[in-house]
Amino acid sequence: MGIGDRHQKKDVEAALRRAEDAGLKVTHKGNGHTWGVVICCPCAQHTTVSCTPRSPGNEAKKIDQFTERHRNCA
């Protein structure tokens, strides 16, 4: 992710950093309500990241759960 691609919610941004550290790919789309996508390249599964989540804590938890499920793939 580049400097301008940071998520505005710090809980979500921290979860995205943890996903990157685990070897997952984080892409910033910036269209509509979707901020971007976290992708597991080996198995081609992904999860979307909301731009304005109702609960930033729950959004971060969703990203962390996806990261844990795909930690062994990367």
ZIRAWO-V460121 format. One record per pair of residues at least 6 apart in sequence whose ideal C-beta (glycine too) atoms are under 7 Angstrom apart, sorted by the first residue. I is the first residue (numbers start at 1). J is the second residue. If there is no record, write none. Layout:
I&J  I&J
This chain:
1&26  1&28  5&28  6&13  7&13  7&16  7&35  9&53  9&56  11&56  11&57  11&60  12&49  12&53  12&56  12&59  12&60  12&63  14&60  15&60  15&63  15&64  16&26  16&63  18&64  18&67  19&26  19&38  19&63  19&67  20&26  22&67  22&71  22&74  23&74  24&38  24&39  24&40  24&67  24&70  24&74  25&39  25&41  26&36  26&38  27&36  27&37  27&39  28&35  28&36  29&36  29&37  33&50  33&51  33&52  34&48  34&50  34&51  35&49  35&50  35&51  36&49  37&46  37&48  37&49  38&46  38&47  38&49  38&63  38&66  39&46  40&70  40&73  40&74  42&73  42&74  43&70  43&73  45&70  47&62  47&63  47&66  49&59  49&63  50&59  53&59
